[in-house]
């Protein structure tokens, strides 16, 4: 290598690689890439099982209020878990036996009627607003064409026989969720001990507090939502049946679930679909549904909710809505339902350890819509300097 300006015409500098170290580096790089690819493959391979564990954990949290209530009356944790979980399973089976066949039949009929409902709605929009929307195009965009509807309807109407191909998988998943839910619920303290033993004493206390907060507050929140959804579905179903709403059972379940597990807009979504179905069958029923739902929302807000949720926490609607959309994006429709419990767990921890301050007068009470003057905008308040410490020397 020649250095400019020196006139030195010595030989160029040669860089030699250590062959042994180069091979070792290449082998190490290949090992790291292989481990990373194996970890990614393993995660995707067990992601379904991890999702089942998450469902089991949420189910165990929902059982926690009933378990705590039974334990306060002298029952052991094992028997409390068996009694509360067994009661939930028996209740579900009773409802399935009473309404399962009717629900499947009505759901199949609803799926078959979707194209005509969409066509009637589009035709009404065209007549009312002088538009030229093609109903077949809308049905294709919504993926409810004749072939798709026929496939789904035949599967739903087939009941257990229609699901025979995936019955074993469904039963295995259900068995996995139930078994692990009972284990998490009955062995909660032992699981906490197994986790806390790996932490220093000062972190063990915080872990125990967080564990208890998540179990009690989130469990109470989940069970209160389930109770309110069941009440809403029951009363709406009774009213829909009384006035002759088509597919009243799936519609009532939709109203109950949407109103409690889809924040902000769930009530409107749950009512809009029964109204849309009824308005082309018997228009007066659409008006009755709106009136009944409005009255029921007042009763739920001022009577049912305070009684059911008096010992539970409240989750910010925006946080709950984010939880719904993130859950749906990651896990699909079921994820939309479990997104709120996860958001509730995060809110429970933040409510306990988060630091809040008093609002300034401009943002509190009736002054919440205060508009700052131009001088305030040009000269925002600066952070006050820390007080000077006095010199301790004499």
PyMOL commands that set and color helices and strands:
alter all, ss='L'
color gray80, all
select helices_A, chain A and resi 19-71+77-129+135-141+146-157+159-162+164-186+188-196+201-243+248-261+266-279+283-308+317-331+333-353+361-363+365-369+374-378
alter helices_A, ss='H'
color red, helices_A
deselect
rebuild
show_as cartoon
